[in-house]
Amino acid sequence: MTVTGAAAAERMIRIGEVARGAGVSVRAVRYYEQQGLLVAERSPSGQRLYRQNAIPTVRFFQQMFAAGLTSRRISELLPCWDSGHTDAGQRAMLRAERERIRARIDDLQATLDHLDEVIAITDTHP
C-alpha cells in the first residue's frame, strides 16, 4: 500500500521514530507488524511509514506483553480498544485476563512483602 489520500495529509513517521518514541527496538516494531498487530504503509521508495498513533499503540503492546498476554490475545483485544465496543465473548476474555493479572499482582505483592521482611531482618544484623 502506498501513501495516498488522507494518509498522505497526515504526517507519517518512519520505523525508527516509532521505535524510539515507544522505547523499543526496530526489530520489535517489525515483529508487531509480522504478527498483524501494527500496519505499515509504504513510501514510494518502499520505506515503512506509520501513523502518529503507532507510538502509543506499541507502548500498549509492550504493557500487554509485560502482563503476560500473547500476540494472539493482543490481536483479540485490539478491536475492543479501537472501537470501545465488545461482544459477550470479548468481555469474558477481558475479565479473565484482568483476573489473571490481578492474581499475578497479588503474588508479586506477597513476594515484595517477603523481601521487605528479609531486608528488615538483615538491616539489623551486620
SULKACOR-V962225 format. One record per backbone hydrogen bond with DSSP energy under -0.5 kcal/mol. NH is the residue of the N-H (numbers start at 0). CO is the residue of the C=O. If there is no record, write none. Layout:
nh->(NH/NH)
co->(CO/CO)
//
This chain:
nh->(2/3/6/7/8/9/11/12/14/17/18/19/20/21/22/23/28/29/30/31/32/33/34/35/36/37/40/41/42/45/48/49/53/54/56/57/58/59/60/61/62/63/64/65/66/67/68/73/74/75/76/77/78/79/80/81/82/83/90/91/92/93/94/95/96/97/98/99/100/101/102/103/104/105/106/107/108/109/110/111/112/113/114/115/116/117/118/119/120/121/122/123/123/124)
co->(41/1/3/3/4/5/9/49/47/13/14/15/16/17/18/18/24/25/26/27/28/29/30/32/31/31/48/0/46/42/40/12/50/51/52/53/54/55/56/57/58/59/60/61/62/64/63/69/70/71/72/73/74/76/76/77/78/79/86/87/88/89/90/91/92/93/94/95/96/97/98/99/100/101/102/103/104/105/106/107/108/109/110/111/112/113/114/115/116/117/118/119/120/121)
//
